Amino acid sequence: MTMPTLPAIVEASISADGLLLSADEPLLALQREAGADLGERLAIPQLAAVARLAARLGIIVSRPVAAASERCDIDMWVRARPEGKAVHLSVIDWQERSISTVRNNQSGPLEADLAAVSDGWSWQVDTQLRFQMVLEGGDPDGVLPMQPPVPGSPFSSYFQLQADEDGDMAILRGFTQRRAFRDQLACLTSDPARRFHLSGFPLFDLAGQLLGYRGKAFALDLAVPVPEIAPPAAVDSLAFGKRLDRSLRQPLGRIIANADTISAQLEGPLRSDYMGYALDIASAGRHLMALVDDLADLQAIDRPDFTVASESVDLADIGRRAAGLLGVKALDRQINVLPPETGEAVPARGEFRRVLQILVNLIGNAIRYGPEGSEVRLEIGLEDGRPRIAVTDEGSGVLPEDRERIFEKFERLGRDDQGGSGLGLYISRKLARAMGGDIRIEGDAGQGACFILTLPADETSGQIGLVSDQLLD
């Protein structure tokens, strides 16, 4: 496709419901290449997202945007200005660059296209990494296994992923960057001798939201030797943590720190919309940092030799600390967190930082999913001589049939918000059980959820002290 000569500023107009009302030739060409035309919904997700943000905030939004055409990648600086019920787009810097994908001696496709045309049978997962479909490939090597994945089953229950020689996984890099991946080695969980190469590419809706991944699974010839690669559980967790720190945590830390500096106006006054961008960047950075921490915890707790410290802890004191850490988050949603009363104490055995991590996760979930203006209660007590602390919200609760499923990896019970990774409860229960305790759910459906953490008693501390001696029923 030949792109038209570029004007100094490329302009377009988008209606309140996302329809492309007018556009200069370069943008119109991209719109048509994406399968739409004038009068239809803007089919370039990145531009649609900027226009939607400007309309929602009612202010001018300026930011960089990257898009792709059949012949090149395009870097743009886009300015979106609300005009009544419409939004006017101005691209003030349109830079075209060659596609950086390997080209096999001819005009080659993007990484997503390479993944799509790979040999093998096709699979598709949603954002919770659950199979949506499995289709047989059109080539001799594309036959399905004897027991194909069941739609709705977790991706991890079928494939056991294997790291490369450096301990990295192509699929994790792809998922974290929302990009295509190839050459991910895996074996069947039910039959480790059956090995596959996985490739995949992300699926997005017109608003730029991730829908899931579609890919191919190519069966490796068992007669062809495959280099011995340590399974994920054998990867040194210290080395994994160092790689995360170098590759993700350190850069994210710098991004968050710089965004906080900008929003605090330490270098001088700043326009209010720019302050908003900085706050958005810092918030997104902290969300990504939490995901990185979850991945590091997941790597550690799934090791066979994972252990925790055993020390004297006070569930009431840790509950008060966790509630204090989440005070601002609760205030944002007008939720009142009621911690144990000062002076109450429930001695137990566990690792202080791990118990705090569990309670921060449980209280954070209660705040996230409880209705605004409601209460979250932390209640302490004894259960068959074992200390326990209950975190109760006033949300919709958890159905009895979902009370075990919610503790599975990446399980979020169909919630479509972007607030979590689906790993928090899995990690929390693993940590509780590693300390000799457990987590379970009570509460009637529709009347809130009650997450109960129990730990071993601290027999060295003497009698458990409870102000007013009120124990949980």
C-alpha positions as CSV (number, residue, x, y, z in Angstrom):
1,M,0.0,0.0,0.0
2,T,1.3,3.5,-0.9
3,M,0.7,6.2,1.7
4,P,-0.3,9.6,0.4
5,T,2.0,12.7,0.7
6,L,2.0,13.9,4.3
7,P,0.6,17.4,5.1
8,A,2.3,19.4,7.8
9,I,-0.5,18.5,10.3
10,V,-2.7,15.4,9.8
11,E,-6.2,16.1,11.2
12,A,-9.4,14.1,11.9
13,S,-12.7,14.5,13.7
14,I,-14.3,11.8,15.8
15,S,-17.9,11.9,17.1
16,A,-19.0,11.3,20.7
17,D,-19.8,7.7,19.9
18,G,-16.4,7.0,18.3
19,L,-17.2,7.4,14.6
20,L,-14.7,8.9,12.2
21,L,-16.4,12.0,10.8
22,S,-13.5,13.3,8.7
23,A,-9.9,12.6,8.2
24,D,-6.9,13.7,6.1
25,E,-5.7,11.1,3.6
26,P,-2.9,9.5,5.8
27,L,-5.3,8.8,8.6
28,L,-8.1,7.8,6.3
29,A,-5.7,5.3,4.6
30,L,-4.9,3.7,8.0
31,Q,-8.6,3.6,8.8
32,R,-9.3,1.8,5.5
33,E,-6.4,-0.5,6.0
34,A,-7.9,-1.5,9.4
35,G,-11.1,-2.5,7.6
36,A,-13.3,0.6,8.2
37,D,-14.1,3.9,6.4
38,L,-15.5,7.3,7.0
39,G,-18.7,7.3,9.1
40,E,-17.6,4.1,10.8
41,R,-16.0,3.5,14.2
42,L,-12.4,4.6,14.4
43,A,-10.5,1.4,13.9
44,I,-7.1,2.5,15.0
45,P,-7.2,1.5,18.8
46,Q,-4.4,3.9,19.9
47,L,-6.0,6.9,18.4
48,A,-9.5,5.9,19.6
49,A,-8.1,5.6,23.1
50,V,-6.7,9.2,23.0
51,A,-9.9,10.6,21.7
52,R,-12.0,8.8,24.3
53,L,-9.7,10.1,27.1
54,A,-10.0,13.7,25.9
55,A,-13.8,13.4,25.6
56,R,-14.1,11.9,29.1
57,L,-11.8,14.4,30.8
58,G,-13.1,17.4,28.8
59,I,-9.5,18.7,28.3
60,I,-6.8,18.7,25.6
61,V,-4.8,15.5,25.7
62,S,-1.4,15.3,24.0
63,R,0.7,12.1,23.9
64,P,2.8,9.9,21.7
65,V,1.1,7.1,19.8
66,A,2.6,4.2,17.8
67,A,0.7,2.5,15.0
68,A,1.5,0.1,12.2
69,S,0.6,-0.1,8.5
70,E,1.3,-2.8,6.0
71,R,4.6,-1.3,5.0
72,C,5.9,0.6,8.0
73,D,5.6,1.4,11.7
74,I,4.4,5.0,12.5
75,D,5.3,7.1,15.4
76,M,2.9,10.1,16.0
77,W,2.5,12.9,18.5
78,V,-1.3,13.3,18.8
79,R,-3.2,16.2,20.2
80,A,-6.9,15.6,21.0
81,R,-9.2,18.6,21.6
82,P,-12.8,18.3,22.7
83,E,-15.2,20.3,20.5
84,G,-18.7,20.1,21.8
85,K,-19.7,16.4,21.5
86,A,-16.9,15.7,19.1
87,V,-13.1,15.4,19.4
88,H,-10.7,17.0,17.0
89,L,-7.4,15.1,16.4
90,S,-4.2,16.7,15.2
91,V,-1.1,14.7,14.4
92,I,1.7,17.2,14.6
93,D,4.6,14.7,14.2
94,W,4.2,11.8,11.8
95,Q,7.4,9.6,11.6
96,E,7.5,6.5,9.5
97,R,10.1,3.8,10.2
98,S,10.9,0.4,8.7
99,I,9.4,-2.7,10.3
100,S,12.1,-4.3,12.4
101,T,10.9,-7.8,12.1
102,V,13.0,-10.5,10.4
103,R,12.0,-10.8,6.8
104,N,13.1,-14.1,5.3
105,N,14.4,-12.6,2.0
106,Q,11.1,-11.0,1.2
107,S,8.6,-8.4,2.5
108,G,7.9,-10.3,5.7
109,P,5.0,-10.0,8.2
110,L,5.0,-8.6,11.7
111,E,5.8,-10.8,14.7
112,A,2.1,-11.3,15.2
113,D,1.7,-12.6,11.6
114,L,4.7,-14.9,12.1
115,A,3.1,-16.3,15.2
116,A,-0.3,-16.7,13.3
117,V,1.1,-18.6,10.4
118,S,3.3,-20.9,12.5
119,D,2.7,-24.7,12.1
120,G,0.6,-26.6,14.6
121,W,-2.9,-26.6,16.1
122,S,-4.5,-23.4,17.1
123,W,-5.5,-22.3,20.6
124,Q,-7.1,-19.2,22.1
125,V,-7.2,-18.0,25.8
126,D,-8.9,-15.1,27.4
127,T,-7.4,-12.5,29.8
128,Q,-7.7,-15.0,32.7
129,L,-5.6,-17.5,30.7
130,R,-8.4,-19.9,30.2
131,F,-8.9,-21.8,27.0
132,Q,-11.6,-20.4,24.8
133,M,-11.2,-22.7,21.7
134,V,-8.9,-25.3,20.3
135,L,-8.8,-26.0,16.5
136,E,-6.9,-28.6,14.5
137,G,-4.2,-27.2,12.1
138,G,-4.3,-27.6,8.4
139,D,-0.9,-29.4,8.1
140,P,0.2,-33.0,9.0
141,D,1.9,-31.7,12.2
142,G,-1.2,-29.7,13.2
143,V,-3.2,-32.7,14.5
144,L,-4.7,-32.3,17.9
145,P,-3.3,-34.3,20.9
146,M,-5.4,-37.3,21.9
147,Q,-6.8,-35.2,24.8
148,P,-7.1,-31.6,23.7
149,P,-7.6,-28.8,26.2
150,V,-11.2,-28.4,27.5
151,P,-12.6,-24.9,26.9
152,G,-12.7,-23.0,30.2
153,S,-9.7,-24.9,31.7
154,P,-6.6,-23.0,32.8
155,F,-3.7,-22.7,30.3
156,S,-1.3,-23.9,33.1
157,S,-3.3,-27.0,33.7
158,Y,-2.5,-28.3,30.2
159,F,0.9,-26.9,29.4
160,Q,3.9,-26.9,31.6
161,L,6.1,-24.0,30.5
162,Q,9.9,-24.4,30.4
163,A,12.5,-21.7,30.6
164,D,15.3,-21.2,28.1
165,E,19.0,-21.5,28.9
166,D,19.0,-18.0,30.5
167,G,16.0,-18.9,32.7
168,D,13.6,-16.6,30.7
169,M,10.3,-17.5,29.0
170,A,9.2,-16.0,25.7
171,I,5.6,-16.3,26.7
172,L,6.1,-14.2,29.9
173,R,7.9,-11.5,28.0
174,G,5.1,-11.4,25.4
175,F,2.3,-11.3,28.0
176,T,3.9,-8.6,30.1
177,Q,4.5,-6.4,27.0
178,R,1.2,-7.4,25.3
179,R,3.2,-8.5,22.2
180,A,3.5,-11.6,20.1
181,F,5.9,-14.4,21.1
182,R,7.5,-17.4,19.5
183,D,9.6,-20.5,20.4
184,Q,8.2,-21.0,23.9
185,L,9.1,-24.6,24.9
186,A,6.4,-26.5,26.8
187,C,5.3,-30.0,27.6
188,L,2.0,-31.5,28.4
189,T,1.3,-31.5,32.1
190,S,-0.3,-35.0,31.8
191,D,2.6,-36.3,29.7
192,P,5.9,-34.5,30.1
193,A,7.4,-36.5,27.2
194,R,5.1,-34.7,24.8
195,R,6.9,-31.5,23.9
196,F,5.7,-28.4,22.0
197,H,6.8,-25.1,20.6
198,L,4.2,-22.4,21.4
199,S,3.7,-19.1,19.5
200,G,1.0,-16.6,20.0
201,F,-0.2,-13.0,19.5
202,P,-2.4,-10.7,21.5
203,L,-6.1,-9.9,20.6
204,F,-7.4,-6.4,21.1
205,D,-10.9,-4.8,20.7
206,L,-11.4,-1.6,18.9
207,A,-10.9,0.4,22.1
208,G,-7.4,-1.1,22.5
209,Q,-8.4,-3.4,25.4
210,L,-6.7,-6.8,25.6
211,L,-9.1,-9.7,24.9
212,G,-6.7,-12.6,25.2
213,Y,-4.2,-14.5,23.1
214,R,-4.4,-16.7,20.0
215,G,-1.6,-19.0,19.0
216,K,-0.2,-22.3,17.7
217,A,1.2,-25.4,19.4
218,F,3.6,-27.3,17.3
219,A,4.5,-30.8,18.4
220,L,8.2,-31.6,18.5
221,D,9.5,-34.8,16.9
222,L,10.4,-37.1,19.9
223,A,13.3,-38.4,17.8
224,V,14.8,-35.0,17.6
225,P,16.9,-34.3,20.8
226,V,15.9,-31.2,22.7
227,P,18.5,-29.5,25.0
228,E,18.0,-30.3,28.6
229,I,16.4,-27.2,30.3
230,A,15.7,-27.0,33.9
231,P,11.9,-26.9,34.8
232,P,10.7,-23.6,36.3
233,A,10.8,-25.0,39.8
234,A,14.5,-25.7,39.5
235,V,15.4,-22.2,38.4
236,D,17.3,-20.4,41.1
237,S,14.8,-18.0,42.7
238,L,17.6,-15.6,43.7
239,A,18.7,-15.4,40.0
240,F,15.1,-15.0,38.9
241,G,14.7,-12.1,41.4
242,K,17.8,-10.4,40.2
243,R,16.6,-10.6,36.6
244,L,13.3,-9.2,37.6
245,D,15.0,-6.4,39.5
246,R,17.3,-5.5,36.6
247,S,14.7,-5.9,33.8
248,L,11.5,-4.6,35.4
249,R,11.7,-3.4,39.0
250,Q,14.5,-0.9,38.6
251,P,13.2,0.8,35.5
252,L,9.7,0.9,37.0
253,G,11.0,2.4,40.1
254,R,12.7,5.2,38.1
255,I,9.5,5.8,36.2
256,I,7.4,6.0,39.3
257,A,9.9,8.3,41.1
258,N,10.1,10.7,38.1
259,A,6.3,10.7,37.7
260,D,5.9,11.6,41.4
261,T,8.4,14.4,41.0
262,I,6.5,15.8,38.1
263,S,3.1,15.6,39.8
264,A,4.6,17.2,43.0
265,Q,5.8,20.2,40.8
266,L,9.2,20.1,42.5
267,E,10.8,21.6,39.4
268,G,8.3,24.4,39.2
269,P,4.6,25.0,38.3
270,L,2.9,22.6,35.8
271,R,-0.3,22.6,33.8
272,S,-3.1,20.7,35.6
273,D,-3.5,18.3,32.7
274,Y,0.2,17.4,32.7
275,M,-0.1,16.8,36.5
276,G,-2.9,14.3,35.7
277,Y,-0.7,12.5,33.1
278,A,2.1,12.2,35.7
279,L,-0.4,10.8,38.3
280,D,-1.7,8.3,35.7
281,I,1.9,7.2,34.9
282,A,2.8,6.8,38.6
283,S,-0.4,4.8,39.2
284,A,0.2,2.5,36.2
285,G,3.8,2.0,37.3
286,R,2.8,1.0,40.8
287,H,0.2,-1.5,39.3
288,L,3.0,-3.0,37.1
289,M,5.3,-3.1,40.1
290,A,2.7,-5.1,42.1
291,L,2.4,-7.6,39.2
292,V,6.2,-7.9,39.2
293,D,6.1,-8.6,42.9
294,D,3.4,-11.2,42.4
295,L,5.5,-13.0,39.7
296,A,8.5,-13.0,42.0
297,D,6.4,-14.4,44.9
298,L,4.9,-17.0,42.6
299,Q,8.3,-18.2,41.5
300,A,9.4,-18.5,45.1
301,I,6.4,-20.2,46.7
302,D,6.0,-22.8,44.0
303,R,9.5,-24.2,44.7
304,P,9.5,-27.5,46.6
305,D,12.0,-26.2,49.1
306,F,10.1,-23.0,49.9
307,T,10.1,-22.2,53.6
308,V,9.0,-19.4,55.9
309,A,10.3,-18.2,59.2
310,S,8.5,-19.1,62.4
311,E,8.3,-16.3,64.9
312,S,6.0,-14.8,67.5
313,V,3.5,-12.5,65.8
314,D,0.3,-10.7,66.9
315,L,-2.6,-11.0,64.5
316,A,-4.4,-8.0,66.0
317,D,-1.3,-5.7,65.7
318,I,-0.6,-6.8,62.1
319,G,-4.3,-6.3,61.3
320,R,-4.0,-2.7,62.5
321,R,-0.8,-2.1,60.5
322,A,-2.4,-3.5,57.3
323,A,-5.5,-1.3,57.8
324,G,-3.3,1.7,58.2
325,L,-1.3,1.0,55.1
326,L,-4.5,0.9,53.1
327,G,-6.1,4.0,54.7
328,V,-5.8,6.2,51.7
329,K,-7.1,3.6,49.3
330,A,-10.1,3.1,51.6
331,L,-10.7,6.8,51.8
332,D,-10.7,7.1,48.0
333,R,-13.7,4.8,47.9
334,Q,-15.3,6.2,51.1
335,I,-14.9,2.8,52.8
336,N,-14.5,2.6,56.6
337,V,-12.0,0.0,57.7
338,L,-12.5,-1.1,61.3
339,P,-9.3,-2.8,62.6
340,P,-9.0,-4.6,66.0
341,E,-9.2,-2.3,69.0
342,T,-5.9,-0.9,70.4
343,G,-4.8,-3.2,73.2
344,E,-6.3,-6.3,71.7
345,A,-3.8,-9.0,71.0
346,V,-3.8,-12.5,69.4
347,P,-0.4,-14.2,69.6
348,A,0.4,-16.7,66.9
349,R,3.3,-18.3,65.1
350,G,4.2,-17.2,61.6
351,E,6.5,-14.9,59.6
352,F,5.6,-11.2,60.3
353,R,6.1,-9.8,56.8
354,R,4.3,-12.8,55.2
355,V,1.3,-12.3,57.5
356,L,1.3,-8.6,56.8
357,Q,1.4,-9.4,53.0
358,I,-1.6,-11.7,53.4
359,L,-3.7,-9.2,55.3
360,V,-2.8,-6.3,53.0
361,N,-4.1,-8.5,50.1
362,L,-7.3,-9.5,51.9
363,I,-8.1,-6.0,53.0
364,G,-7.2,-4.6,49.6
365,N,-9.6,-7.0,47.9
366,A,-12.3,-6.1,50.3
367,I,-11.8,-2.4,49.6
368,R,-11.6,-3.0,45.8
369,Y,-14.8,-5.0,45.6
370,G,-16.9,-3.6,48.4
371,P,-19.5,-0.9,47.6
372,E,-18.6,2.7,48.2
373,G,-19.6,4.0,51.7
374,S,-19.5,0.5,53.2
375,E,-17.4,-1.1,56.0
376,V,-14.6,-3.6,56.1
377,R,-14.3,-5.3,59.5
378,L,-11.3,-7.0,61.0
379,E,-12.3,-9.4,63.8
380,I,-9.9,-11.5,65.9
381,G,-10.6,-14.6,67.9
382,L,-9.9,-18.3,68.5
383,E,-11.0,-21.4,66.6
384,D,-10.4,-24.7,68.2
385,G,-7.5,-23.1,70.1
386,R,-5.9,-21.6,66.9
387,P,-5.7,-17.8,66.5
388,R,-7.6,-16.4,63.6
389,I,-8.4,-13.0,62.0
390,A,-11.4,-12.5,59.8
391,V,-11.7,-9.8,57.1
392,T,-15.4,-9.2,56.2
393,D,-16.7,-6.8,53.6
394,E,-20.2,-5.8,52.5
395,G,-19.9,-6.7,48.8
396,S,-21.7,-9.4,46.8
397,G,-19.9,-12.3,48.5
398,V,-18.6,-15.5,47.0
399,L,-20.9,-18.4,45.9
400,P,-20.2,-21.7,47.8
401,E,-19.2,-23.4,44.5
402,D,-16.6,-20.7,43.8
403,R,-14.9,-20.7,47.2
404,E,-12.1,-23.1,46.2
405,R,-11.8,-22.0,42.6
406,I,-11.1,-18.4,43.7
407,F,-7.8,-19.6,45.2
408,E,-6.5,-20.9,41.8
409,K,-3.8,-19.1,39.8
410,F,-5.1,-16.2,37.7
411,E,-8.6,-16.8,38.9
412,R,-10.7,-13.6,39.2
413,L,-14.3,-15.1,38.8
414,G,-14.9,-13.2,35.6
415,R,-14.2,-9.7,37.0
416,D,-13.3,-7.4,34.1
417,D,-11.6,-4.7,36.2
418,Q,-7.9,-4.2,35.8
419,G,-7.2,-4.0,39.6
420,G,-5.3,-7.3,40.1
421,S,-3.4,-10.2,38.6
422,G,-5.4,-13.1,39.8
423,L,-2.5,-14.3,41.9
424,G,-3.0,-12.6,45.2
425,L,-5.3,-15.2,46.8
426,Y,-3.3,-18.1,45.4
427,I,-0.1,-16.7,46.9
428,S,-1.8,-15.8,50.2
429,R,-3.2,-19.3,50.8
430,K,0.2,-20.9,49.9
431,L,1.9,-18.6,52.4
432,A,-0.7,-19.3,55.1
433,R,-0.3,-23.1,54.6
434,A,3.5,-22.8,54.6
435,M,3.2,-21.2,58.0
436,G,1.0,-24.1,59.2
437,G,-2.3,-22.2,58.8
438,D,-4.9,-21.7,56.1
439,I,-7.4,-19.3,54.5
440,R,-11.0,-20.1,53.9
441,I,-14.2,-18.1,52.9
442,E,-17.5,-17.8,54.7
443,G,-20.5,-15.5,54.4
444,D,-23.8,-15.8,52.7
445,A,-23.9,-14.9,48.9
446,G,-25.1,-11.4,48.5
447,Q,-24.2,-10.4,52.1
448,G,-20.5,-9.9,51.8
449,A,-17.4,-12.2,51.9
450,C,-15.6,-13.2,55.0
451,F,-12.0,-14.3,54.5
452,I,-10.6,-16.1,57.6
453,L,-6.8,-16.5,58.2
454,T,-5.9,-19.1,60.8
455,L,-2.3,-19.7,62.2
456,P,-0.8,-21.9,64.8
457,A,-0.9,-20.7,68.3
458,D,2.1,-19.3,70.0
459,E,2.4,-21.5,73.0
460,T,5.4,-19.6,74.4
461,S,3.4,-16.4,74.9
462,G,1.0,-17.6,77.5
463,Q,-2.7,-16.8,77.5
464,I,-4.1,-15.0,74.4
465,G,-5.2,-11.5,75.5
466,L,-8.5,-10.2,74.2
467,V,-9.9,-6.9,75.4
468,S,-13.5,-7.7,76.5
469,D,-12.8,-11.4,75.8
470,Q,-15.1,-11.4,72.8
471,L,-14.2,-14.3,70.5
472,L,-15.5,-14.9,67.0
473,D,-18.4,-17.3,66.8
